[in-house]
Amino acid sequence: MRKNLAIVLLNLVLLSGTAALLSACNTTAGAGQDVSAAGHAVTNSAEKVKAGL
């Protein structure tokens, strides 16, 4: 009985950890896309300024 409870608790902890890691991946991917979009905006602005000189 005690062994079964320990297994259930261990599985719960592992599933919770996995869920946290997966949500962190989505957050990191979103941040990477935001940084990439900002980089493209800076590049486009620099090209416009360079063309105007």
N, CA, C and O atoms as a Tripos MOL2 file, in Angstrom:
@<TRIPOS>MOLECULE
protein
  212   211    53     0     0
PROTEIN
NO_CHARGES

@<TRIPOS>ATOM
      1 N           0.8330   -1.1970    0.0000 N.3       1 MET1
      2 CA          0.0000    0.0000    0.0000 C.3       1 MET1
      3 C           0.8750    1.2560    0.0000 C.2       1 MET1
      4 O           0.6350    2.1910   -0.7650 O.2       1 MET1
      5 N           1.8840    1.2660    0.8610 N.am      2 ARG2
      6 CA          2.7530    2.4300    0.9620 C.3       2 ARG2
      7 C           3.5830    2.6010   -0.3060 C.2       2 ARG2
      8 O           3.8520    3.7210   -0.7400 O.2       2 ARG2
      9 N           3.9840    1.4740   -0.8930 N.am      3 LYS3
     10 CA          4.7680    1.5130   -2.1240 C.3       3 LYS3
     11 C           3.9320    2.0810   -3.2720 C.2       3 LYS3
     12 O           4.4430    2.8510   -4.0850 O.2       3 LYS3
     13 N           2.6690    1.7140   -3.3430 N.am      4 ASN4
     14 CA          1.7790    2.2370   -4.3770 C.3       4 ASN4
     15 C           1.6060    3.7510   -4.2430 C.2       4 ASN4
     16 O           1.5900    4.4660   -5.2450 O.2       4 ASN4
     17 N           1.4790    4.2310   -3.0290 N.am      5 LEU5
     18 CA          1.3400    5.6610   -2.7980 C.3       5 LEU5
     19 C           2.6030    6.4010   -3.2410 C.2       5 LEU5
     20 O           2.5260    7.4730   -3.8420 O.2       5 LEU5
     21 N           3.7470    5.8270   -2.9420 N.am      6 ALA6
     22 CA          5.0080    6.4500   -3.3490 C.3       6 ALA6
     23 C           5.1130    6.5100   -4.8690 C.2       6 ALA6
     24 O           5.5850    7.5100   -5.4110 O.2       6 ALA6
     25 N           4.6890    5.4790   -5.5550 N.am      7 ILE7
     26 CA          4.7370    5.4540   -7.0160 C.3       7 ILE7
     27 C           3.7930    6.5040   -7.5980 C.2       7 ILE7
     28 O           4.1460    7.2020   -8.5490 O.2       7 ILE7
     29 N           2.6140    6.6120   -7.0370 N.am      8 VAL8
     30 CA          1.6440    7.5980   -7.5100 C.3       8 VAL8
     31 C           2.1920    9.0110   -7.2950 C.2       8 VAL8
     32 O           2.0810    9.8520   -8.1880 O.2       8 VAL8
     33 N           2.7650    9.2790   -6.1610 N.am      9 LEU9
     34 CA          3.3250   10.6080   -5.8810 C.3       9 LEU9
     35 C           4.5050   10.9130   -6.8040 C.2       9 LEU9
     36 O           4.6440   12.0390   -7.2810 O.2       9 LEU9
     37 N           5.3440    9.9250   -7.0550 N.am     10 LEU10
     38 CA          6.4790   10.1230   -7.9530 C.3      10 LEU10
     39 C           5.9910   10.4380   -9.3660 C.2      10 LEU10
     40 O           6.5210   11.3340  -10.0230 O.2      10 LEU10
     41 N           4.9980    9.7140   -9.8230 N.am     11 ASN11
     42 CA          4.4350    9.9850  -11.1480 C.3      11 ASN11
     43 C           3.8280   11.3820  -11.2240 C.2      11 ASN11
     44 O           3.9700   12.0690  -12.2350 O.2      11 ASN11
     45 N           3.1660   11.7960  -10.1750 N.am     12 LEU12
     46 CA          2.5770   13.1350  -10.1420 C.3      12 LEU12
     47 C           3.6560   14.2150  -10.2320 C.2      12 LEU12
     48 O           3.5020   15.1960  -10.9590 O.2      12 LEU12
     49 N           4.7310   14.0280   -9.5000 N.am     13 VAL13
     50 CA          5.8380   14.9910   -9.5310 C.3      13 VAL13
     51 C           6.4710   15.0260  -10.9240 C.2      13 VAL13
     52 O           6.7670   16.1030  -11.4410 O.2      13 VAL13
     53 N           6.6780   13.8670  -11.5250 N.am     14 LEU14
     54 CA          7.2820   13.8180  -12.8590 C.3      14 LEU14
     55 C           6.3870   14.4700  -13.9080 C.2      14 LEU14
     56 O           6.8750   15.1890  -14.7790 O.2      14 LEU14
     57 N           5.0980   14.2260  -13.8320 N.am     15 LEU15
     58 CA          4.1780   14.8430  -14.7840 C.3      15 LEU15
     59 C           4.1170   16.3590  -14.6000 C.2      15 LEU15
     60 O           4.0370   17.1030  -15.5770 O.2      15 LEU15
     61 N           4.1560   16.8050  -13.3660 N.am     16 SER16
     62 CA          4.1490   18.2510  -13.1050 C.3      16 SER16
     63 C           5.4150   18.9020  -13.6530 C.2      16 SER16
     64 O           5.3580   19.9830  -14.2380 O.2      16 SER16
     65 N           6.5420   18.2510  -13.4640 N.am     17 GLY17
     66 CA          7.8070   18.7710  -13.9830 C.3      17 GLY17
     67 C           7.8140   18.8150  -15.5000 C.2      17 GLY17
     68 O           8.3080   19.7720  -16.0970 O.2      17 GLY17
     69 N           7.2720   17.7920  -16.1190 N.am     18 THR18
     70 CA          7.1980   17.7560  -17.5790 C.3      18 THR18
     71 C           6.3140   18.8760  -18.1040 C.2      18 THR18
     72 O           6.6540   19.5250  -19.0930 O.2      18 THR18
     73 N           5.1950   19.1050  -17.4560 N.am     19 ALA19
     74 CA          4.2910   20.1880  -17.8710 C.3      19 ALA19
     75 C           4.9850   21.5420  -17.7500 C.2      19 ALA19
     76 O           4.8270   22.3990  -18.6190 O.2      19 ALA19
     77 N           5.7430   21.7370  -16.6930 N.am     20 ALA20
     78 CA          6.4560   23.0030  -16.5060 C.3      20 ALA20
     79 C           7.5080   23.2040  -17.5950 C.2      20 ALA20
     80 O           7.6600   24.3070  -18.1200 O.2      20 ALA20
     81 N           8.2260   22.1480  -17.9280 N.am     21 LEU21
     82 CA          9.2450   22.2530  -18.9830 C.3      21 LEU21
     83 C           8.6210   22.5480  -20.3380 C.2      21 LEU21
     84 O           9.1470   23.3560  -21.1030 O.2      21 LEU21
     85 N           7.5150   21.9050  -20.6340 N.am     22 LEU22
     86 CA          6.8680   22.1340  -21.9240 C.3      22 LEU22
     87 C           6.3270   23.5550  -22.0310 C.2      22 LEU22
     88 O           6.4050   24.1670  -23.0970 O.2      22 LEU22
     89 N           5.7930   24.0760  -20.9650 N.am     23 SER23
     90 CA          5.2890   25.4510  -21.0190 C.3      23 SER23
     91 C           6.4410   26.4410  -21.1360 C.2      23 SER23
     92 O           6.2960   27.4860  -21.7710 O.2      23 SER23
     93 N           7.5730   26.1280  -20.5380 N.am     24 ALA24
     94 CA          8.7450   26.9970  -20.6530 C.3      24 ALA24
     95 C           9.2560   27.0140  -22.0830 C.2      24 ALA24
     96 O           9.7260   28.0490  -22.5550 O.2      24 ALA24
     97 N           9.1740   25.8900  -22.7800 N.am     25 CYS25
     98 CA          9.6010   25.8430  -24.1800 C.3      25 CYS25
     99 C           8.7580   26.7760  -25.0260 C.2      25 CYS25
    100 O           9.2920   27.4800  -25.8830 O.2      25 CYS25
    101 N           7.4520   26.7970  -24.8030 N.am     26 ASN26
    102 CA          6.5840   27.6870  -25.5680 C.3      26 ASN26
    103 C           6.9090   29.1430  -25.2800 C.2      26 ASN26
    104 O           6.8980   29.9770  -26.1850 O.2      26 ASN26
    105 N           7.1940   29.4490  -24.0310 N.am     27 THR27
    106 CA          7.5250   30.8250  -23.6560 C.3      27 THR27
    107 C           8.8360   31.2410  -24.3050 C.2      27 THR27
    108 O           8.9480   32.3550  -24.8170 O.2      27 THR27
    109 N           9.8190   30.3660  -24.2900 N.am     28 THR28
    110 CA         11.1170   30.6680  -24.8870 C.3      28 THR28
    111 C          10.9980   30.8370  -26.3920 C.2      28 THR28
    112 O          11.6180   31.7310  -26.9690 O.2      28 THR28
    113 N          10.2080   29.9870  -27.0290 N.am     29 ALA29
    114 CA         10.0200   30.1020  -28.4790 C.3      29 ALA29
    115 C           9.3500   31.4320  -28.8220 C.2      29 ALA29
    116 O           9.7240   32.0760  -29.8030 O.2      29 ALA29
    117 N           8.3780   31.8440  -28.0360 N.am     30 GLY30
    118 CA          7.7020   33.1180  -28.2730 C.3      30 GLY30
    119 C           8.6490   34.2950  -28.0960 C.2      30 GLY30
    120 O           8.6020   35.2560  -28.8640 O.2      30 GLY30
    121 N           9.5000   34.2220  -27.0910 N.am     31 ALA31
    122 CA         10.4750   35.2880  -26.8680 C.3      31 ALA31
    123 C          11.4640   35.3490  -28.0250 C.2      31 ALA31
    124 O          11.8500   36.4350  -28.4590 O.2      31 ALA31
    125 N          11.8700   34.1980  -28.5190 N.am     32 GLY32
    126 CA         12.7850   34.1610  -29.6590 C.3      32 GLY32
    127 C          12.1670   34.7760  -30.8980 C.2      32 GLY32
    128 O          12.8450   35.4750  -31.6510 O.2      32 GLY32
    129 N          10.9010   34.5260  -31.1140 N.am     33 GLN33
    130 CA         10.2050   35.1230  -32.2640 C.3      33 GLN33
    131 C          10.1100   36.6360  -32.1090 C.2      33 GLN33
    132 O          10.2530   37.3670  -33.0900 O.2      33 GLN33
    133 N           9.8720   37.1110  -30.8970 N.am     34 ASP34
    134 CA          9.7930   38.5580  -30.6570 C.3      34 ASP34
    135 C          11.1360   39.2260  -30.9320 C.2      34 ASP34
    136 O          11.1910   40.2880  -31.5530 O.2      34 ASP34
    137 N          12.2170   38.6030  -30.4690 N.am     35 VAL35
    138 CA         13.5530   39.1620  -30.6880 C.3      35 VAL35
    139 C          13.8790   39.1490  -32.1800 C.2      35 VAL35
    140 O          14.4640   40.0970  -32.7020 O.2      35 VAL35
    141 N          13.5020   38.0840  -32.8500 N.am     36 SER36
    142 CA         13.7420   37.9960  -34.2970 C.3      36 SER36
    143 C          12.9820   39.0890  -35.0440 C.2      36 SER36
    144 O          13.5290   39.7190  -35.9500 O.2      36 SER36
    145 N          11.7360   39.3140  -34.6730 N.am     37 ALA37
    146 CA         10.9330   40.3600  -35.3140 C.3      37 ALA37
    147 C          11.5500   41.7400  -35.0720 C.2      37 ALA37
    148 O          11.5670   42.5810  -35.9710 O.2      37 ALA37
    149 N          12.0480   41.9690  -33.8730 N.am     38 ALA38
    150 CA         12.6970   43.2510  -33.5750 C.3      38 ALA38
    151 C          13.9640   43.4130  -34.4200 C.2      38 ALA38
    152 O          14.2450   44.5070  -34.9110 O.2      38 ALA38
    153 N          14.7190   42.3450  -34.5900 N.am     39 GLY39
    154 CA         15.9250   42.3960  -35.4190 C.3      39 GLY39
    155 C          15.6010   42.7100  -36.8700 C.2      39 GLY39
    156 O          16.3090   43.4820  -37.5170 O.2      39 GLY39
    157 N          14.5340   42.1140  -37.3790 N.am     40 HIS40
    158 CA         14.1250   42.4070  -38.7590 C.3      40 HIS40
    159 C          13.6950   43.8660  -38.8980 C.2      40 HIS40
    160 O          13.9900   44.5050  -39.9080 O.2      40 HIS40
    161 N          13.0100   44.3880  -37.9040 N.am     41 ALA41
    162 CA         12.5720   45.7770  -37.9510 C.3      41 ALA41
    163 C          13.7720   46.7260  -37.9670 C.2      41 ALA41
    164 O          13.7730   47.7130  -38.7030 O.2      41 ALA41
    165 N          14.7790   46.4310  -37.1690 N.am     42 VAL42
    166 CA         15.9840   47.2640  -37.1360 C.3      42 VAL42
    167 C          16.7130   47.1790  -38.4730 C.2      42 VAL42
    168 O          17.1790   48.1920  -38.9950 O.2      42 VAL42
    169 N          16.8100   45.9810  -39.0230 N.am     43 THR43
    170 CA         17.4690   45.8060  -40.3210 C.3      43 THR43
    171 C          16.7410   46.5860  -41.4050 C.2      43 THR43
    172 O          17.3720   47.2700  -42.2110 O.2      43 THR43
    173 N          15.4220   46.4890  -41.4300 N.am     44 ASN44
    174 CA         14.6390   47.2190  -42.4370 C.3      44 ASN44
    175 C          14.8080   48.7270  -42.2970 C.2      44 ASN44
    176 O          14.9240   49.4420  -43.2920 O.2      44 ASN44
    177 N          14.8220   49.2060  -41.0500 N.am     45 SER45
    178 CA         15.0070   50.6410  -40.8210 C.3      45 SER45
    179 C          16.3860   51.0850  -41.2800 C.2      45 SER45
    180 O          16.5280   52.1540  -41.8730 O.2      45 SER45
    181 N          17.3860   50.2860  -41.0160 N.am     46 ALA46
    182 CA         18.7490   50.6350  -41.4280 C.3      46 ALA46
    183 C          18.8590   50.6640  -42.9520 C.2      46 ALA46
    184 O          19.5370   51.5280  -43.5090 O.2      46 ALA46
    185 N          18.1970   49.7290  -43.6240 N.am     47 GLU47
    186 CA         18.2220   49.7080  -45.0840 C.3      47 GLU47
    187 C          17.5470   50.9580  -45.6540 C.2      47 GLU47
    188 O          18.0220   51.5260  -46.6370 O.2      47 GLU47
    189 N          16.4430   51.3840  -45.0370 N.am     48 LYS48
    190 CA         15.7390   52.5880  -45.5080 C.3      48 LYS48
    191 C          16.6050   53.8340  -45.3340 C.2      48 LYS48
    192 O          16.6580   54.6940  -46.2130 O.2      48 LYS48
    193 N          17.2890   53.9220  -44.1760 N.am     49 VAL49
    194 CA         18.1580   55.0800  -43.9200 C.3      49 VAL49
    195 C          19.3230   55.0620  -44.9000 C.2      49 VAL49
    196 O          19.6940   56.1050  -45.4380 O.2      49 VAL49
    197 N          19.9000   53.8940  -45.1380 N.am     50 LYS50
    198 CA         21.0380   53.7580  -46.0530 C.3      50 LYS50
    199 C          20.6260   54.1360  -47.4810 C.2      50 LYS50
    200 O          21.3980   54.7670  -48.2020 O.2      50 LYS50
    201 N          19.4310   53.7580  -47.8820 N.am     51 ALA51
    202 CA         18.9480   54.0700  -49.2260 C.3      51 ALA51
    203 C          18.6820   55.5780  -49.3780 C.2      51 ALA51
    204 O          18.8120   56.1320  -50.4690 O.2      51 ALA51
    205 N          18.3110   56.2260  -48.2730 N.am     52 GLY52
    206 CA         18.0030   57.6440  -48.3230 C.3      52 GLY52
    207 C          19.2370   58.5340  -48.3240 C.2      52 GLY52
    208 O          19.1380   59.7180  -48.6430 O.2      52 GLY52
    209 N          20.3900   57.9900  -47.9750 N.am     53 LEU53
    210 CA         21.5980   58.8230  -47.9340 C.3      53 LEU53
    211 C          22.1650   58.9480  -49.2750 C.2      53 LEU53
    212 O          23.1870   59.6100  -49.4550 O.2      53 LEU53
@<TRIPOS>BOND
     1     1     2 1
     2     2     3 1
     3     3     4 2
     4     3     5 am
     5     5     6 1
     6     6     7 1
     7     7     8 2
     8     7     9 am
     9     9    10 1
    10    10    11 1
    11    11    12 2
    12    11    13 am
    13    13    14 1
    14    14    15 1
    15    15    16 2
    16    15    17 am
    17    17    18 1
    18    18    19 1
    19    19    20 2
    20    19    21 am
    21    21    22 1
    22    22    23 1
    23    23    24 2
    24    23    25 am
    25    25    26 1
    26    26    27 1
    27    27    28 2
    28    27    29 am
    29    29    30 1
    30    30    31 1
    31    31    32 2
    32    31    33 am
    33    33    34 1
    34    34    35 1
    35    35    36 2
    36    35    37 am
    37    37    38 1
    38    38    39 1
    39    39    40 2
    40    39    41 am
    41    41    42 1
    42    42    43 1
    43    43    44 2
    44    43    45 am
    45    45    46 1
    46    46    47 1
    47    47    48 2
    48    47    49 am
    49    49    50 1
    50    50    51 1
    51    51    52 2
    52    51    53 am
    53    53    54 1
    54    54    55 1
    55    55    56 2
    56    55    57 am
    57    57    58 1
    58    58    59 1
    59    59    60 2
    60    59    61 am
    61    61    62 1
    62    62    63 1
    63    63    64 2
    64    63    65 am
    65    65    66 1
    66    66    67 1
    67    67    68 2
    68    67    69 am
    69    69    70 1
    70    70    71 1
    71    71    72 2
    72    71    73 am
    73    73    74 1
    74    74    75 1
    75    75    76 2
    76    75    77 am
    77    77    78 1
    78    78    79 1
    79    79    80 2
    80    79    81 am
    81    81    82 1
    82    82    83 1
    83    83    84 2
    84    83    85 am
    85    85    86 1
    86    86    87 1
    87    87    88 2
    88    87    89 am
    89    89    90 1
    90    90    91 1
    91    91    92 2
    92    91    93 am
    93    93    94 1
    94    94    95 1
    95    95    96 2
    96    95    97 am
    97    97    98 1
    98    98    99 1
    99    99   100 2
   100    99   101 am
   101   101   102 1
   102   102   103 1
   103   103   104 2
   104   103   105 am
   105   105   106 1
   106   106   107 1
   107   107   108 2
   108   107   109 am
   109   109   110 1
   110   110   111 1
   111   111   112 2
   112   111   113 am
   113   113   114 1
   114   114   115 1
   115   115   116 2
   116   115   117 am
   117   117   118 1
   118   118   119 1
   119   119   120 2
   120   119   121 am
   121   121   122 1
   122   122   123 1
   123   123   124 2
   124   123   125 am
   125   125   126 1
   126   126   127 1
   127   127   128 2
   128   127   129 am
   129   129   130 1
   130   130   131 1
   131   131   132 2
   132   131   133 am
   133   133   134 1
   134   134   135 1
   135   135   136 2
   136   135   137 am
   137   137   138 1
   138   138   139 1
   139   139   140 2
   140   139   141 am
   141   141   142 1
   142   142   143 1
   143   143   144 2
   144   143   145 am
   145   145   146 1
   146   146   147 1
   147   147   148 2
   148   147   149 am
   149   149   150 1
   150   150   151 1
   151   151   152 2
   152   151   153 am
   153   153   154 1
   154   154   155 1
   155   155   156 2
   156   155   157 am
   157   157   158 1
   158   158   159 1
   159   159   160 2
   160   159   161 am
   161   161   162 1
   162   162   163 1
   163   163   164 2
   164   163   165 am
   165   165   166 1
   166   166   167 1
   167   167   168 2
   168   167   169 am
   169   169   170 1
   170   170   171 1
   171   171   172 2
   172   171   173 am
   173   173   174 1
   174   174   175 1
   175   175   176 2
   176   175   177 am
   177   177   178 1
   178   178   179 1
   179   179   180 2
   180   179   181 am
   181   181   182 1
   182   182   183 1
   183   183   184 2
   184   183   185 am
   185   185   186 1
   186   186   187 1
   187   187   188 2
   188   187   189 am
   189   189   190 1
   190   190   191 1
   191   191   192 2
   192   191   193 am
   193   193   194 1
   194   194   195 1
   195   195   196 2
   196   195   197 am
   197   197   198 1
   198   198   199 1
   199   199   200 2
   200   199   201 am
   201   201   202 1
   202   202   203 1
   203   203   204 2
   204   203   205 am
   205   205   206 1
   206   206   207 1
   207   207   208 2
   208   207   209 am
   209   209   210 1
   210   210   211 1
   211   211   212 2
@<TRIPOS>SUBSTRUCTURE
     1 MET1         2 RESIDUE 1 A MET
     2 ARG2         6 RESIDUE 1 A ARG
     3 LYS3        10 RESIDUE 1 A LYS
     4 ASN4        14 RESIDUE 1 A ASN
     5 LEU5        18 RESIDUE 1 A LEU
     6 ALA6        22 RESIDUE 1 A ALA
     7 ILE7        26 RESIDUE 1 A ILE
     8 VAL8        30 RESIDUE 1 A VAL
     9 LEU9        34 RESIDUE 1 A LEU
    10 LEU10       38 RESIDUE 1 A LEU
    11 ASN11       42 RESIDUE 1 A ASN
    12 LEU12       46 RESIDUE 1 A LEU
    13 VAL13       50 RESIDUE 1 A VAL
    14 LEU14       54 RESIDUE 1 A LEU
    15 LEU15       58 RESIDUE 1 A LEU
    16 SER16       62 RESIDUE 1 A SER
    17 GLY17       66 RESIDUE 1 A GLY
    18 THR18       70 RESIDUE 1 A THR
    19 ALA19       74 RESIDUE 1 A ALA
    20 ALA20       78 RESIDUE 1 A ALA
    21 LEU21       82 RESIDUE 1 A LEU
    22 LEU22       86 RESIDUE 1 A LEU
    23 SER23       90 RESIDUE 1 A SER
    24 ALA24       94 RESIDUE 1 A ALA
    25 CYS25       98 RESIDUE 1 A CYS
    26 ASN26      102 RESIDUE 1 A ASN
    27 THR27      106 RESIDUE 1 A THR
    28 THR28      110 RESIDUE 1 A THR
    29 ALA29      114 RESIDUE 1 A ALA
    30 GLY30      118 RESIDUE 1 A GLY
    31 ALA31      122 RESIDUE 1 A ALA
    32 GLY32      126 RESIDUE 1 A GLY
    33 GLN33      130 RESIDUE 1 A GLN
    34 ASP34      134 RESIDUE 1 A ASP
    35 VAL35      138 RESIDUE 1 A VAL
    36 SER36      142 RESIDUE 1 A SER
    37 ALA37      146 RESIDUE 1 A ALA
    38 ALA38      150 RESIDUE 1 A ALA
    39 GLY39      154 RESIDUE 1 A GLY
    40 HIS40      158 RESIDUE 1 A HIS
    41 ALA41      162 RESIDUE 1 A ALA
    42 VAL42      166 RESIDUE 1 A VAL
    43 THR43      170 RESIDUE 1 A THR
    44 ASN44      174 RESIDUE 1 A ASN
    45 SER45      178 RESIDUE 1 A SER
    46 ALA46      182 RESIDUE 1 A ALA
    47 GLU47      186 RESIDUE 1 A GLU
    48 LYS48      190 RESIDUE 1 A LYS
    49 VAL49      194 RESIDUE 1 A VAL
    50 LYS50      198 RESIDUE 1 A LYS
    51 ALA51      202 RESIDUE 1 A ALA
    52 GLY52      206 RESIDUE 1 A GLY
    53 LEU53      210 RESIDUE 1 A LEU
